[in-house]
Amino acid sequence: MLGKRMVEALNEQINAEMWSAYLYLSMSLNAAAKGHKGVANWFAIQFKEEQDHAQILINYTLSRGGEVKLSPIAEVETSWKNPLAMFKDTLEHEKKVTAMITNLYEIAVEEKDYPTQNRLKWFIDEQVEEEENAQEIINSLEKVGDDGLGLYLVDKELGSRTYSAPSPLAE
């Protein structure tokens, strides 16, 4: 059974994950409108992953006797100058999500909620990967500039990303 404070924190995270999905969908649509099909693909997959993250937390909360309460999704930005600006915003956003996950883990430790600590370890590892991926793409885009052959090649590479459901959804 989850404590009241943990249920509230999990609900906050569920809603943050849904907002993240909405943000990445917006980025995907903006990239597609500007002809960056690979960038659009990358963010469309990111959109699905964030929805999955919310679903993992929903499933966990319900399985531990908690109630899930969805909130309205706040407005997100809808336009970026170029793919580099998108990925810089992505990295900053993922750093905020990492801080939120860390806060959740700290609550679980304070409450001696070992099952939640165990579930959140997956999210901690996921956040390290999210930040690393965004930084690598930023590094590539900074090397090639915001137009020309280099951007074309990075866009093509991002177009090869495929979706795979995260392992906690298979449990």
Rosetta constraint file for C-alpha pairs under 8 A:
AtomPair CA 1 CA 64 HARMONIC 5.06 0.50
AtomPair CA 1 CA 65 HARMONIC 5.55 0.50
AtomPair CA 1 CA 66 HARMONIC 7.37 0.50
AtomPair CA 2 CA 6 HARMONIC 6.23 0.50
AtomPair CA 2 CA 7 HARMONIC 6.28 0.50
AtomPair CA 2 CA 61 HARMONIC 7.77 0.50
AtomPair CA 2 CA 64 HARMONIC 5.97 0.50
AtomPair CA 2 CA 65 HARMONIC 6.58 0.50
AtomPair CA 2 CA 66 HARMONIC 6.23 0.50
AtomPair CA 2 CA 113 HARMONIC 7.78 0.50
AtomPair CA 3 CA 7 HARMONIC 6.26 0.50
AtomPair CA 3 CA 111 HARMONIC 7.87 0.50
AtomPair CA 4 CA 8 HARMONIC 6.26 0.50
AtomPair CA 5 CA 9 HARMONIC 6.21 0.50
AtomPair CA 5 CA 107 HARMONIC 7.99 0.50
AtomPair CA 6 CA 10 HARMONIC 5.97 0.50
AtomPair CA 6 CA 104 HARMONIC 7.59 0.50
AtomPair CA 6 CA 107 HARMONIC 6.83 0.50
AtomPair CA 6 CA 108 HARMONIC 7.10 0.50
AtomPair CA 7 CA 11 HARMONIC 6.09 0.50
AtomPair CA 7 CA 61 HARMONIC 7.08 0.50
AtomPair CA 7 CA 66 HARMONIC 5.94 0.50
AtomPair CA 7 CA 67 HARMONIC 7.20 0.50
AtomPair CA 7 CA 68 HARMONIC 7.91 0.50
AtomPair CA 8 CA 12 HARMONIC 6.25 0.50
AtomPair CA 9 CA 13 HARMONIC 6.28 0.50
AtomPair CA 9 CA 104 HARMONIC 6.52 0.50
AtomPair CA 10 CA 14 HARMONIC 6.07 0.50
AtomPair CA 10 CA 57 HARMONIC 7.00 0.50
AtomPair CA 10 CA 61 HARMONIC 7.22 0.50
AtomPair CA 10 CA 104 HARMONIC 7.38 0.50
AtomPair CA 11 CA 15 HARMONIC 6.21 0.50
AtomPair CA 11 CA 68 HARMONIC 6.04 0.50
AtomPair CA 11 CA 69 HARMONIC 6.25 0.50
AtomPair CA 11 CA 70 HARMONIC 7.34 0.50
AtomPair CA 12 CA 16 HARMONIC 6.16 0.50
AtomPair CA 13 CA 17 HARMONIC 6.08 0.50
AtomPair CA 13 CA 54 HARMONIC 7.68 0.50
AtomPair CA 13 CA 57 HARMONIC 7.98 0.50
AtomPair CA 13 CA 100 HARMONIC 7.28 0.50
AtomPair CA 13 CA 101 HARMONIC 7.72 0.50
AtomPair CA 14 CA 18 HARMONIC 6.41 0.50
AtomPair CA 14 CA 53 HARMONIC 7.80 0.50
AtomPair CA 14 CA 54 HARMONIC 4.84 0.50
AtomPair CA 14 CA 55 HARMONIC 7.80 0.50
AtomPair CA 14 CA 57 HARMONIC 6.26 0.50
AtomPair CA 14 CA 58 HARMONIC 6.86 0.50
AtomPair CA 14 CA 70 HARMONIC 7.77 0.50
AtomPair CA 15 CA 19 HARMONIC 6.25 0.50
AtomPair CA 15 CA 54 HARMONIC 7.40 0.50
AtomPair CA 15 CA 70 HARMONIC 6.25 0.50
AtomPair CA 15 CA 71 HARMONIC 6.40 0.50
AtomPair CA 15 CA 73 HARMONIC 7.51 0.50
AtomPair CA 16 CA 20 HARMONIC 6.12 0.50
AtomPair CA 17 CA 21 HARMONIC 6.23 0.50
AtomPair CA 17 CA 50 HARMONIC 5.56 0.50
AtomPair CA 17 CA 51 HARMONIC 6.68 0.50
AtomPair CA 17 CA 53 HARMONIC 6.48 0.50
AtomPair CA 17 CA 54 HARMONIC 5.31 0.50
AtomPair CA 18 CA 22 HARMONIC 6.31 0.50
AtomPair CA 18 CA 50 HARMONIC 6.63 0.50
AtomPair CA 18 CA 51 HARMONIC 6.04 0.50
AtomPair CA 18 CA 54 HARMONIC 6.31 0.50
AtomPair CA 18 CA 73 HARMONIC 7.30 0.50
AtomPair CA 19 CA 23 HARMONIC 6.19 0.50
AtomPair CA 19 CA 73 HARMONIC 5.78 0.50
AtomPair CA 19 CA 74 HARMONIC 6.96 0.50
AtomPair CA 19 CA 76 HARMONIC 7.95 0.50
AtomPair CA 20 CA 24 HARMONIC 6.24 0.50
AtomPair CA 20 CA 47 HARMONIC 7.46 0.50
AtomPair CA 20 CA 50 HARMONIC 6.26 0.50
AtomPair CA 21 CA 25 HARMONIC 6.13 0.50
AtomPair CA 21 CA 46 HARMONIC 7.19 0.50
AtomPair CA 21 CA 47 HARMONIC 4.40 0.50
AtomPair CA 21 CA 48 HARMONIC 6.92 0.50
AtomPair CA 21 CA 49 HARMONIC 7.63 0.50
AtomPair CA 21 CA 50 HARMONIC 4.91 0.50
AtomPair CA 21 CA 51 HARMONIC 5.85 0.50
AtomPair CA 22 CA 26 HARMONIC 6.22 0.50
AtomPair CA 22 CA 47 HARMONIC 6.88 0.50
AtomPair CA 22 CA 73 HARMONIC 7.95 0.50
AtomPair CA 22 CA 76 HARMONIC 7.22 0.50
AtomPair CA 23 CA 27 HARMONIC 6.33 0.50
AtomPair CA 23 CA 47 HARMONIC 7.77 0.50
AtomPair CA 23 CA 76 HARMONIC 5.66 0.50
AtomPair CA 23 CA 77 HARMONIC 7.08 0.50
AtomPair CA 24 CA 28 HARMONIC 6.08 0.50
AtomPair CA 24 CA 43 HARMONIC 5.39 0.50
AtomPair CA 24 CA 44 HARMONIC 6.79 0.50
AtomPair CA 24 CA 46 HARMONIC 6.25 0.50
AtomPair CA 24 CA 47 HARMONIC 5.07 0.50
AtomPair CA 25 CA 29 HARMONIC 6.20 0.50
AtomPair CA 25 CA 43 HARMONIC 6.51 0.50
AtomPair CA 25 CA 44 HARMONIC 5.92 0.50
AtomPair CA 25 CA 46 HARMONIC 7.99 0.50
AtomPair CA 25 CA 47 HARMONIC 5.43 0.50
AtomPair CA 26 CA 30 HARMONIC 6.16 0.50
AtomPair CA 26 CA 76 HARMONIC 7.44 0.50
AtomPair CA 26 CA 77 HARMONIC 7.22 0.50
AtomPair CA 26 CA 78 HARMONIC 5.54 0.50
AtomPair CA 26 CA 79 HARMONIC 7.92 0.50
AtomPair CA 27 CA 31 HARMONIC 6.08 0.50
AtomPair CA 27 CA 40 HARMONIC 7.16 0.50
AtomPair CA 27 CA 43 HARMONIC 6.34 0.50
AtomPair CA 27 CA 78 HARMONIC 6.81 0.50
AtomPair CA 27 CA 79 HARMONIC 7.37 0.50
AtomPair CA 27 CA 80 HARMONIC 7.79 0.50
AtomPair CA 27 CA 86 HARMONIC 6.87 0.50
AtomPair CA 28 CA 32 HARMONIC 6.11 0.50
AtomPair CA 28 CA 39 HARMONIC 6.89 0.50
AtomPair CA 28 CA 40 HARMONIC 4.08 0.50
AtomPair CA 28 CA 41 HARMONIC 6.78 0.50
AtomPair CA 28 CA 42 HARMONIC 7.49 0.50
AtomPair CA 28 CA 43 HARMONIC 4.85 0.50
AtomPair CA 28 CA 44 HARMONIC 5.50 0.50
AtomPair CA 29 CA 33 HARMONIC 6.13 0.50
AtomPair CA 29 CA 40 HARMONIC 6.51 0.50
AtomPair CA 30 CA 34 HARMONIC 6.41 0.50
AtomPair CA 30 CA 40 HARMONIC 7.60 0.50
AtomPair CA 30 CA 78 HARMONIC 6.70 0.50
AtomPair CA 30 CA 79 HARMONIC 5.96 0.50
AtomPair CA 30 CA 80 HARMONIC 7.27 0.50
AtomPair CA 31 CA 35 HARMONIC 6.36 0.50
AtomPair CA 31 CA 36 HARMONIC 5.10 0.50
AtomPair CA 31 CA 37 HARMONIC 6.84 0.50
AtomPair CA 31 CA 39 HARMONIC 6.08 0.50
AtomPair CA 31 CA 40 HARMONIC 5.01 0.50
AtomPair CA 31 CA 83 HARMONIC 7.22 0.50
AtomPair CA 32 CA 36 HARMONIC 5.39 0.50
AtomPair CA 32 CA 37 HARMONIC 5.44 0.50
AtomPair CA 32 CA 39 HARMONIC 7.64 0.50
AtomPair CA 32 CA 40 HARMONIC 5.20 0.50
AtomPair CA 36 CA 40 HARMONIC 6.11 0.50
AtomPair CA 36 CA 155 HARMONIC 6.36 0.50
AtomPair CA 37 CA 41 HARMONIC 6.10 0.50
AtomPair CA 37 CA 155 HARMONIC 6.94 0.50
AtomPair CA 37 CA 156 HARMONIC 7.89 0.50
AtomPair CA 37 CA 159 HARMONIC 6.63 0.50
AtomPair CA 38 CA 42 HARMONIC 6.23 0.50
AtomPair CA 38 CA 154 HARMONIC 7.96 0.50
AtomPair CA 38 CA 155 HARMONIC 4.54 0.50
AtomPair CA 38 CA 156 HARMONIC 5.41 0.50
AtomPair CA 38 CA 157 HARMONIC 6.90 0.50
AtomPair CA 38 CA 158 HARMONIC 4.74 0.50
AtomPair CA 38 CA 159 HARMONIC 3.50 0.50
AtomPair CA 38 CA 160 HARMONIC 7.27 0.50
AtomPair CA 39 CA 43 HARMONIC 6.30 0.50
AtomPair CA 39 CA 83 HARMONIC 7.09 0.50
AtomPair CA 39 CA 155 HARMONIC 5.68 0.50
AtomPair CA 39 CA 158 HARMONIC 5.74 0.50
AtomPair CA 39 CA 159 HARMONIC 6.54 0.50
AtomPair CA 40 CA 44 HARMONIC 6.01 0.50
AtomPair CA 40 CA 159 HARMONIC 7.79 0.50
AtomPair CA 41 CA 45 HARMONIC 6.25 0.50
AtomPair CA 41 CA 158 HARMONIC 7.03 0.50
AtomPair CA 41 CA 159 HARMONIC 5.56 0.50
AtomPair CA 41 CA 161 HARMONIC 7.26 0.50
AtomPair CA 42 CA 46 HARMONIC 6.27 0.50
AtomPair CA 42 CA 158 HARMONIC 5.71 0.50
AtomPair CA 42 CA 159 HARMONIC 6.44 0.50
AtomPair CA 42 CA 161 HARMONIC 6.20 0.50
AtomPair CA 43 CA 47 HARMONIC 6.01 0.50
AtomPair CA 44 CA 48 HARMONIC 6.54 0.50
AtomPair CA 45 CA 49 HARMONIC 6.23 0.50
AtomPair CA 45 CA 161 HARMONIC 7.81 0.50
AtomPair CA 45 CA 162 HARMONIC 7.17 0.50
AtomPair CA 45 CA 163 HARMONIC 5.79 0.50
AtomPair CA 46 CA 50 HARMONIC 6.21 0.50
AtomPair CA 47 CA 51 HARMONIC 6.43 0.50
AtomPair CA 48 CA 52 HARMONIC 6.21 0.50
AtomPair CA 48 CA 163 HARMONIC 7.94 0.50
AtomPair CA 49 CA 53 HARMONIC 6.18 0.50
AtomPair CA 49 CA 165 HARMONIC 7.44 0.50
AtomPair CA 49 CA 166 HARMONIC 7.72 0.50
AtomPair CA 50 CA 54 HARMONIC 6.33 0.50
AtomPair CA 51 CA 55 HARMONIC 6.23 0.50
AtomPair CA 52 CA 56 HARMONIC 6.09 0.50
AtomPair CA 52 CA 165 HARMONIC 7.37 0.50
AtomPair CA 52 CA 166 HARMONIC 7.26 0.50
AtomPair CA 52 CA 169 HARMONIC 7.58 0.50
AtomPair CA 53 CA 57 HARMONIC 6.42 0.50
AtomPair CA 54 CA 58 HARMONIC 6.07 0.50
AtomPair CA 55 CA 59 HARMONIC 5.98 0.50
AtomPair CA 55 CA 169 HARMONIC 7.88 0.50
AtomPair CA 56 CA 60 HARMONIC 6.13 0.50
AtomPair CA 56 CA 168 HARMONIC 6.53 0.50
AtomPair CA 56 CA 169 HARMONIC 6.17 0.50
AtomPair CA 57 CA 61 HARMONIC 5.95 0.50
AtomPair CA 58 CA 62 HARMONIC 6.14 0.50
AtomPair CA 58 CA 68 HARMONIC 6.61 0.50
AtomPair CA 59 CA 63 HARMONIC 6.02 0.50
AtomPair CA 60 CA 64 HARMONIC 6.29 0.50
AtomPair CA 61 CA 65 HARMONIC 6.53 0.50
AtomPair CA 61 CA 66 HARMONIC 5.02 0.50
AtomPair CA 61 CA 67 HARMONIC 6.86 0.50
AtomPair CA 61 CA 68 HARMONIC 6.99 0.50
AtomPair CA 62 CA 66 HARMONIC 5.10 0.50
AtomPair CA 62 CA 67 HARMONIC 6.22 0.50
AtomPair CA 62 CA 68 HARMONIC 7.11 0.50
AtomPair CA 80 CA 85 HARMONIC 6.17 0.50
AtomPair CA 80 CA 86 HARMONIC 6.12 0.50
AtomPair CA 81 CA 85 HARMONIC 6.22 0.50
AtomPair CA 81 CA 86 HARMONIC 7.91 0.50
AtomPair CA 82 CA 86 HARMONIC 6.60 0.50
AtomPair CA 82 CA 146 HARMONIC 6.74 0.50
AtomPair CA 83 CA 87 HARMONIC 6.29 0.50
AtomPair CA 83 CA 141 HARMONIC 7.82 0.50
AtomPair CA 83 CA 146 HARMONIC 7.48 0.50
AtomPair CA 84 CA 88 HARMONIC 6.14 0.50
AtomPair CA 84 CA 138 HARMONIC 6.15 0.50
AtomPair CA 84 CA 141 HARMONIC 5.97 0.50
AtomPair CA 84 CA 142 HARMONIC 7.27 0.50
AtomPair CA 84 CA 146 HARMONIC 7.24 0.50
AtomPair CA 85 CA 89 HARMONIC 6.18 0.50
AtomPair CA 86 CA 90 HARMONIC 6.10 0.50
AtomPair CA 87 CA 91 HARMONIC 6.12 0.50
AtomPair CA 87 CA 134 HARMONIC 6.04 0.50
AtomPair CA 87 CA 135 HARMONIC 7.87 0.50
AtomPair CA 87 CA 137 HARMONIC 7.14 0.50
AtomPair CA 87 CA 138 HARMONIC 6.10 0.50
AtomPair CA 88 CA 92 HARMONIC 6.39 0.50
AtomPair CA 88 CA 134 HARMONIC 7.59 0.50
AtomPair CA 88 CA 135 HARMONIC 7.99 0.50
AtomPair CA 88 CA 138 HARMONIC 6.68 0.50
AtomPair CA 89 CA 93 HARMONIC 6.06 0.50
AtomPair CA 90 CA 94 HARMONIC 6.04 0.50
AtomPair CA 90 CA 134 HARMONIC 6.67 0.50
AtomPair CA 91 CA 95 HARMONIC 6.22 0.50
AtomPair CA 91 CA 131 HARMONIC 5.83 0.50
AtomPair CA 91 CA 134 HARMONIC 5.51 0.50
AtomPair CA 91 CA 135 HARMONIC 6.69 0.50
AtomPair CA 92 CA 96 HARMONIC 6.55 0.50
AtomPair CA 93 CA 97 HARMONIC 6.38 0.50
AtomPair CA 94 CA 98 HARMONIC 6.07 0.50
AtomPair CA 94 CA 127 HARMONIC 7.07 0.50
AtomPair CA 94 CA 130 HARMONIC 6.75 0.50
AtomPair CA 94 CA 131 HARMONIC 6.08 0.50
AtomPair CA 95 CA 99 HARMONIC 6.35 0.50
AtomPair CA 95 CA 131 HARMONIC 6.89 0.50
AtomPair CA 96 CA 100 HARMONIC 6.35 0.50
AtomPair CA 97 CA 101 HARMONIC 6.19 0.50
AtomPair CA 97 CA 127 HARMONIC 7.61 0.50
AtomPair CA 98 CA 102 HARMONIC 6.09 0.50
AtomPair CA 98 CA 124 HARMONIC 7.11 0.50
AtomPair CA 98 CA 127 HARMONIC 5.75 0.50
AtomPair CA 98 CA 128 HARMONIC 7.93 0.50
AtomPair CA 99 CA 103 HARMONIC 6.15 0.50
AtomPair CA 100 CA 104 HARMONIC 6.29 0.50
AtomPair CA 101 CA 105 HARMONIC 6.24 0.50
AtomPair CA 101 CA 120 HARMONIC 7.30 0.50
AtomPair CA 101 CA 123 HARMONIC 7.06 0.50
AtomPair CA 101 CA 124 HARMONIC 6.73 0.50
AtomPair CA 102 CA 106 HARMONIC 6.21 0.50
AtomPair CA 102 CA 124 HARMONIC 7.32 0.50
AtomPair CA 103 CA 107 HARMONIC 6.33 0.50
AtomPair CA 104 CA 108 HARMONIC 6.31 0.50
AtomPair CA 104 CA 120 HARMONIC 7.79 0.50
AtomPair CA 105 CA 109 HARMONIC 6.21 0.50
AtomPair CA 105 CA 116 HARMONIC 7.69 0.50
AtomPair CA 105 CA 117 HARMONIC 5.87 0.50
AtomPair CA 105 CA 120 HARMONIC 6.36 0.50
AtomPair CA 106 CA 110 HARMONIC 6.15 0.50
AtomPair CA 107 CA 111 HARMONIC 6.11 0.50
AtomPair CA 108 CA 112 HARMONIC 5.89 0.50
AtomPair CA 108 CA 113 HARMONIC 4.86 0.50
AtomPair CA 108 CA 114 HARMONIC 6.97 0.50
AtomPair CA 108 CA 116 HARMONIC 6.14 0.50
AtomPair CA 108 CA 117 HARMONIC 5.71 0.50
AtomPair CA 109 CA 113 HARMONIC 6.20 0.50
AtomPair CA 109 CA 114 HARMONIC 7.35 0.50
AtomPair CA 109 CA 117 HARMONIC 6.88 0.50
AtomPair CA 113 CA 117 HARMONIC 6.36 0.50
AtomPair CA 114 CA 118 HARMONIC 6.17 0.50
AtomPair CA 115 CA 119 HARMONIC 6.36 0.50
AtomPair CA 116 CA 120 HARMONIC 6.04 0.50
AtomPair CA 117 CA 121 HARMONIC 6.31 0.50
AtomPair CA 118 CA 122 HARMONIC 7.47 0.50
AtomPair CA 119 CA 123 HARMONIC 7.33 0.50
AtomPair CA 120 CA 124 HARMONIC 6.24 0.50
AtomPair CA 121 CA 125 HARMONIC 6.32 0.50
AtomPair CA 122 CA 126 HARMONIC 6.15 0.50
AtomPair CA 123 CA 127 HARMONIC 6.09 0.50
AtomPair CA 124 CA 128 HARMONIC 6.51 0.50
AtomPair CA 125 CA 129 HARMONIC 6.50 0.50
AtomPair CA 126 CA 130 HARMONIC 6.15 0.50
AtomPair CA 127 CA 131 HARMONIC 6.15 0.50
AtomPair CA 128 CA 132 HARMONIC 6.16 0.50
AtomPair CA 129 CA 133 HARMONIC 6.04 0.50
AtomPair CA 130 CA 134 HARMONIC 6.30 0.50
AtomPair CA 131 CA 135 HARMONIC 6.15 0.50
AtomPair CA 132 CA 136 HARMONIC 6.17 0.50
AtomPair CA 133 CA 137 HARMONIC 6.35 0.50
AtomPair CA 134 CA 138 HARMONIC 6.19 0.50
AtomPair CA 135 CA 139 HARMONIC 6.12 0.50
AtomPair CA 136 CA 140 HARMONIC 6.33 0.50
AtomPair CA 137 CA 141 HARMONIC 6.12 0.50
AtomPair CA 138 CA 142 HARMONIC 5.99 0.50
AtomPair CA 139 CA 143 HARMONIC 6.35 0.50
AtomPair CA 140 CA 144 HARMONIC 6.48 0.50
AtomPair CA 140 CA 154 HARMONIC 7.33 0.50
AtomPair CA 141 CA 145 HARMONIC 5.87 0.50
AtomPair CA 141 CA 146 HARMONIC 7.06 0.50
AtomPair CA 141 CA 150 HARMONIC 7.98 0.50
AtomPair CA 141 CA 151 HARMONIC 6.88 0.50
AtomPair CA 141 CA 154 HARMONIC 7.27 0.50
AtomPair CA 142 CA 146 HARMONIC 7.95 0.50
AtomPair CA 144 CA 150 HARMONIC 4.80 0.50
AtomPair CA 144 CA 151 HARMONIC 6.09 0.50
AtomPair CA 145 CA 150 HARMONIC 7.08 0.50
AtomPair CA 145 CA 151 HARMONIC 6.74 0.50
AtomPair CA 146 CA 151 HARMONIC 6.11 0.50
AtomPair CA 147 CA 151 HARMONIC 5.40 0.50
AtomPair CA 147 CA 152 HARMONIC 7.50 0.50
AtomPair CA 148 CA 152 HARMONIC 6.35 0.50
AtomPair CA 149 CA 153 HARMONIC 6.17 0.50
AtomPair CA 150 CA 154 HARMONIC 6.28 0.50
AtomPair CA 151 CA 155 HARMONIC 5.95 0.50
AtomPair CA 152 CA 156 HARMONIC 6.18 0.50
AtomPair CA 153 CA 157 HARMONIC 6.21 0.50
AtomPair CA 154 CA 158 HARMONIC 6.20 0.50
AtomPair CA 155 CA 159 HARMONIC 6.19 0.50
AtomPair CA 156 CA 160 HARMONIC 6.81 0.50
AtomPair CA 157 CA 161 HARMONIC 7.51 0.50
AtomPair CA 165 CA 169 HARMONIC 6.90 0.50
AtomPair CA 165 CA 170 HARMONIC 7.94 0.50
AtomPair CA 166 CA 170 HARMONIC 7.41 0.50
AtomPair CA 167 CA 171 HARMONIC 7.04 0.50
